[in-house]
Amino acid sequence: MVHDSEIRTIADKLVQAHYQNDRRMEKAKIFFSAEDQTIRLLELTEAVPADDSVSVISFDAAPRQGIPYPSSVILVNHEDWKRLEKGLLSMPSDWGSFSDGIDCPRNHCSRRRKAMA
């Protein structure tokens, strides 16, 4: 799916807000799906312990806060991020693979657009 610029812009803003609220957050990836318009975020933060699992936290759309799309977030620390990179830990099936994510570093999200298979 090639995501539209509105959802991408909102996803970028949401990630940057997360960076501002969690100073221990070091990296983020955005995932889009052909199935729906949920913004999916994978965030590397030392605010969570390594537990060799992936837990998704889901949120409804919040139009009054400028987020008209539902969102889901996975928080992992360095150990679990590395496991995801190496394929030793799996992403949720509806997210695609780790490499499907769009890198979004602090203060600048990559403009590379990647379609999910």
Order of alpha helices (4+ residues) and beta strands (2+ residues): alpha-beta-beta-beta-beta-alpha-beta
